[in-house]
Amino acid sequence: MSVFIHPTAEVSDEAVIGDGTKIWNLAQVREKSVIGKNCIISKNVYVDTQAVLGDRVKVQNNVNIYHGVEVEDDVFLGPSMTFTNDFYPRAFNDNWKITYTKVKKGASIGANATIVCGTTIGRYAMVGSGSVVTKDVPDHALVVGNPARQIGWVCECGHKLDDELKCPECGRDYSSELS
């Protein structure tokens, strides 16, 4: 295996890129960033210095992953979603402080969602398209809106759980885990 980098992508020699990863057109990957194995970095994605992505992460077009963001394995980042990393942004502030954000294994973040810094998105959680996440999202939670609010639970396979906390698609039962 090897890494594929589209000729129009700008990838720093100081970035660490895992085997089997594909970086597509007009993406920018900064120095000291880490991208795991078998990831897809789509068109016009920005990966800031020291951002960390695990293995098998799928990043759709126009996503911004800033310094201070850590994304674990098997995460989906939908088109044009973005992270923030500063609670008090000012163009003239030389003393800004990065506030860290974490996206745990298997989570999915929908198109155009904004993840405000300092939050953690739980394992296999799902953030609906256009949502603005301002507080931590529990494992397997389904959140939507601005600000994002929990409206249910999702299975590891991605389907919404029924009222008994069972997955109608794969049959997995979460009643003892999420009750």
C-alpha positions as CSV (number, residue, x, y, z in Angstrom):
1,M,0.0,0.0,0.0
2,S,1.0,3.6,-0.3
3,V,-0.4,7.1,0.1
4,F,-2.2,8.9,-2.8
5,I,-1.8,12.6,-3.0
6,H,-3.6,14.5,-5.8
7,P,-1.2,16.8,-7.7
8,T,-3.2,19.9,-6.6
9,A,-3.2,19.0,-2.9
10,E,-0.7,20.8,-0.7
11,V,0.7,18.4,1.9
12,S,3.6,19.3,4.2
13,D,6.6,17.1,4.4
14,E,6.2,17.4,8.1
15,A,2.8,15.8,8.2
16,V,2.4,12.1,9.1
17,I,0.2,10.3,6.7
18,G,-0.8,6.6,7.2
19,D,-0.6,3.9,4.6
20,G,-3.6,3.6,2.2
21,T,-4.8,7.2,2.7
22,K,-6.0,9.2,-0.2
23,I,-5.8,13.0,-0.3
24,W,-7.8,14.6,-3.1
25,N,-7.7,17.8,-5.1
26,L,-7.1,21.2,-3.5
27,A,-6.8,19.8,0.1
28,Q,-4.2,21.3,2.4
29,V,-2.5,19.2,5.1
30,R,-0.3,21.3,7.4
31,E,3.0,20.5,9.2
32,K,2.9,18.3,12.3
33,S,-0.6,17.0,11.5
34,V,-1.3,13.3,11.8
35,I,-3.6,11.4,9.5
36,G,-4.1,7.6,10.1
37,K,-4.3,4.7,7.7
38,N,-6.9,4.3,5.0
39,C,-8.4,7.7,5.4
40,I,-10.2,9.7,2.6
41,I,-9.4,13.4,2.6
42,S,-11.8,14.9,0.0
43,K,-11.7,18.0,-2.2
44,N,-10.8,21.3,-0.5
45,V,-10.3,19.9,3.0
46,Y,-8.1,21.9,5.4
47,V,-6.1,19.9,8.1
48,D,-4.4,22.4,10.4
49,T,-1.1,22.0,12.1
50,Q,-1.2,19.4,14.9
51,A,-4.7,18.1,14.1
52,V,-5.0,14.4,14.6
53,L,-7.1,11.9,12.6
54,G,-7.3,8.2,13.4
55,D,-7.6,5.3,10.9
56,R,-10.4,5.0,8.3
57,V,-11.7,8.5,8.8
58,K,-13.8,9.8,5.9
59,V,-13.6,13.6,5.5
60,Q,-16.0,15.0,2.9
61,N,-15.5,18.1,0.7
62,N,-14.8,21.6,2.3
63,V,-14.2,20.4,5.9
64,N,-12.0,22.4,8.3
65,I,-10.1,20.5,11.0
66,Y,-8.2,22.9,13.1
67,H,-5.4,22.7,15.6
68,G,-6.7,21.2,18.8
69,V,-9.1,18.7,17.1
70,E,-8.6,15.0,17.7
71,V,-10.6,12.6,15.6
72,E,-10.6,8.9,16.5
73,D,-10.9,5.9,14.2
74,D,-13.9,5.2,11.8
75,V,-15.3,8.8,12.0
76,F,-17.4,10.4,9.2
77,L,-17.1,14.2,8.8
78,G,-19.9,15.4,6.4
79,P,-19.6,18.0,3.7
80,S,-18.7,21.5,4.8
81,M,-18.9,20.8,8.5
82,T,-16.4,22.7,10.6
83,F,-14.7,22.8,14.0
84,T,-13.7,25.8,16.0
85,N,-10.7,26.1,18.3
86,D,-10.9,29.5,20.1
87,F,-13.7,30.7,22.4
88,Y,-12.7,34.4,22.1
89,P,-11.6,34.9,18.5
90,R,-10.2,38.3,17.5
91,A,-8.1,39.1,14.5
92,F,-5.9,41.3,16.7
93,N,-5.5,38.8,19.6
94,D,-1.9,37.5,19.8
95,N,-2.6,35.6,23.0
96,W,-5.4,33.3,21.8
97,K,-5.6,29.9,23.4
98,I,-6.6,26.7,21.7
99,T,-9.5,24.8,23.3
100,Y,-9.4,21.1,22.5
101,T,-12.2,19.1,20.9
102,K,-12.5,15.3,20.5
103,V,-14.5,13.1,18.2
104,K,-14.6,9.5,19.5
105,K,-14.6,6.3,17.5
106,G,-17.4,5.7,15.0
107,A,-19.1,9.1,15.3
108,S,-20.7,10.8,12.3
109,I,-21.1,14.5,11.9
110,G,-23.6,15.7,9.2
111,A,-23.2,18.3,6.5
112,N,-22.8,21.9,7.5
113,A,-22.6,21.1,11.2
114,T,-20.5,23.3,13.5
115,I,-18.7,21.8,16.4
116,V,-17.8,24.4,19.0
117,C,-14.5,23.9,20.7
118,G,-14.2,22.2,24.0
119,T,-16.8,19.6,23.3
120,T,-16.5,15.8,23.0
121,I,-18.6,13.8,20.5
122,G,-19.2,10.4,22.0
123,R,-18.6,7.0,20.4
124,Y,-21.0,6.2,17.6
125,A,-22.9,9.4,18.2
126,M,-24.6,11.1,15.3
127,V,-24.8,14.9,14.8
128,G,-27.5,15.9,12.3
129,S,-26.8,18.2,9.3
130,G,-26.7,21.9,10.1
131,S,-26.5,21.3,13.9
132,V,-24.4,23.5,16.2
133,V,-22.8,21.4,18.9
134,T,-22.2,23.6,22.0
135,K,-21.9,20.8,24.7
136,D,-20.7,17.2,24.9
137,V,-22.6,14.6,23.0
138,P,-23.0,11.2,24.8
139,D,-22.0,7.9,23.2
140,H,-24.7,6.7,20.7
141,A,-26.7,10.0,21.0
142,L,-28.5,11.5,18.1
143,V,-28.4,15.3,18.3
144,V,-29.9,17.9,16.0
145,G,-30.6,21.7,15.9
146,N,-29.1,25.0,17.0
147,P,-28.0,24.5,19.7
148,A,-27.9,20.7,19.2
149,R,-30.3,18.7,21.4
150,Q,-30.6,15.0,21.8
151,I,-33.6,13.5,20.1
152,G,-32.8,9.8,20.4
153,W,-30.1,7.1,20.3
154,V,-28.3,5.5,17.3
155,C,-26.9,2.0,16.8
156,E,-23.3,1.3,15.9
157,C,-24.6,0.6,12.4
158,G,-26.0,4.1,12.2
159,H,-29.8,3.5,12.5
160,K,-32.0,5.2,15.1
161,L,-32.9,2.9,18.0
162,D,-36.6,2.2,18.8
163,D,-38.3,3.0,22.1
164,E,-36.9,-0.2,23.6
165,L,-33.4,0.8,22.6
166,K,-33.1,-1.9,20.0
167,C,-31.9,-1.4,16.4
168,P,-34.6,-2.1,13.8
169,E,-32.0,-2.7,11.2
170,C,-29.4,-5.1,12.8
171,G,-31.3,-6.1,16.0
172,R,-28.6,-5.0,18.4
173,D,-30.1,-4.4,21.9
174,Y,-28.7,-1.4,23.9
175,S,-31.3,-1.5,26.7
176,S,-28.8,-2.5,29.4
177,E,-26.1,-0.1,28.1
178,L,-28.1,3.1,27.6
179,S,-30.9,2.8,30.2
